[in-house]
Amino acid sequence: MNLGRTEREKARLEGLASIQAVPSQVADEAGSAAELTKAQLAAAQINVAVAGQSTKVADRGVAVAAAQVEVAQRAVDAVKVQLEECTLKAPKSGVVTRRNYAPGELLLP
């Protein structure tokens, strides 16, 4: 229910109750409804504020995750470079007729 409408209804019924056109219980119920509407509005405002903070926290979490992905990608790139440096390639194509080194041997430049 709209807070402004609830307040107007409360004031109208209190006026009618003061001239005994309606029972005072009806005016009291309107007052309770107005208080309930105020409390609901306050709760909604708090929920909006909390949701805003949650969004900020989530945005920070996304930024942290993006940074972690970037770090991981750089680590993968570094390992690819290391792997490329460990691969022996013949300068020319051809047939191997003699093997001077065995697998696992340490070669120095």
Phi, psi and omega per residue, in radians:
M1 nan 2.577 -3.130
N2 -1.256 2.312 -3.096
L3 -1.106 -0.754 3.134
G4 -1.066 -0.767 3.131
R5 -1.134 -0.700 3.128
T6 -1.111 -0.748 3.113
E7 -1.106 -0.740 3.132
R8 -1.131 -0.725 3.122
E9 -1.115 -0.703 3.106
K10 -1.075 -0.839 -3.139
A11 -1.096 -0.714 -3.135
R12 -1.109 -0.801 -3.111
L13 -1.221 -0.582 3.071
E14 -1.144 -0.667 3.078
G15 -1.117 -0.755 3.115
L16 -1.174 -0.626 3.127
A17 -1.205 -0.577 -3.131
S18 -1.176 -0.486 3.078
I19 -1.764 0.206 3.073
Q20 1.061 0.584 3.083
A21 -1.441 -0.429 3.054
V22 -2.345 2.716 3.109
P23 -1.111 2.588 -3.137
S24 -1.104 -0.443 3.113
Q25 -1.083 -0.641 3.128
V26 -1.144 -0.717 3.106
A27 -1.154 -0.684 3.110
D28 -1.118 -0.708 3.108
E29 -1.117 -0.666 3.101
A30 -1.148 -0.670 3.090
G31 -1.126 -0.713 3.104
S32 -1.131 -0.693 3.122
A33 -1.124 -0.670 3.120
A34 -1.147 -0.735 3.116
E35 -1.137 -0.702 3.105
L36 -1.096 -0.738 3.128
T37 -1.114 -0.701 3.084
K38 -1.078 -0.767 -3.140
A39 -1.128 -0.699 3.110
Q40 -1.132 -0.685 3.105
L41 -1.117 -0.781 3.123
A42 -1.080 -0.727 3.121
A43 -1.127 -0.701 3.118
A44 -1.126 -0.695 3.115
Q45 -1.126 -0.696 3.094
I46 -1.127 -0.742 3.122
N47 -1.073 -0.675 3.109
V48 -1.124 -0.770 3.134
A49 -1.100 -0.750 3.130
V50 -1.128 -0.720 3.127
A51 -1.102 -0.680 3.094
G52 -1.087 -0.742 3.116
Q53 -1.171 -0.689 3.127
S54 -1.093 -0.659 3.116
T55 -1.127 -0.721 3.116
K56 -1.100 -0.748 3.133
V57 -1.120 -0.745 3.126
A58 -1.105 -0.701 3.113
D59 -1.087 -0.708 3.102
R60 -1.131 -0.691 3.103
G61 -1.084 -0.690 3.107
V62 -1.140 -0.718 3.127
A63 -1.109 -0.721 3.114
V64 -1.123 -0.773 3.131
A65 -1.093 -0.701 3.117
A66 -1.110 -0.697 3.105
A67 -1.136 -0.692 3.117
Q68 -1.134 -0.660 3.090
V69 -1.118 -0.735 3.122
E70 -1.078 -0.764 3.116
V71 -1.098 -0.760 -3.139
A72 -1.123 -0.688 3.132
Q73 -1.129 -0.692 3.094
R74 -1.131 -0.658 3.094
A75 -1.131 -0.717 3.098
V76 -1.092 -0.767 3.119
D77 -1.061 -0.709 3.134
A78 -1.126 -0.715 3.131
V79 -1.174 -0.645 3.096
K80 -1.087 -0.717 3.106
V81 -1.116 -0.768 3.119
Q82 -1.073 -0.727 3.123
L83 -1.126 -0.721 3.113
E84 -1.080 -0.667 3.131
E85 -1.236 -0.379 -3.128
C86 -1.564 -0.136 -3.105
T87 -1.562 2.213 3.084
L88 -1.517 2.318 3.125
K89 -2.263 2.399 3.110
A90 -1.344 2.433 3.141
P91 -1.220 -0.367 -3.126
K92 -2.373 2.716 3.072
S93 -1.436 2.668 3.136
G94 2.927 -2.895 -3.126
V95 -1.925 2.361 3.115
V96 -1.356 2.121 3.114
T97 -1.879 -0.366 -3.122
R98 -2.576 2.429 3.120
R99 -1.982 2.032 -3.102
N100 -1.560 -0.324 -3.083
Y101 -2.287 2.577 3.126
A102 -1.716 2.667 3.084
P103 -0.989 2.376 3.130
G104 1.662 -0.188 3.122
E105 -1.262 2.568 3.100
L106 -1.528 2.171 3.138
L107 -1.936 2.397 3.093
L108 -1.923 2.602 -3.133
P109 -1.197 nan nan
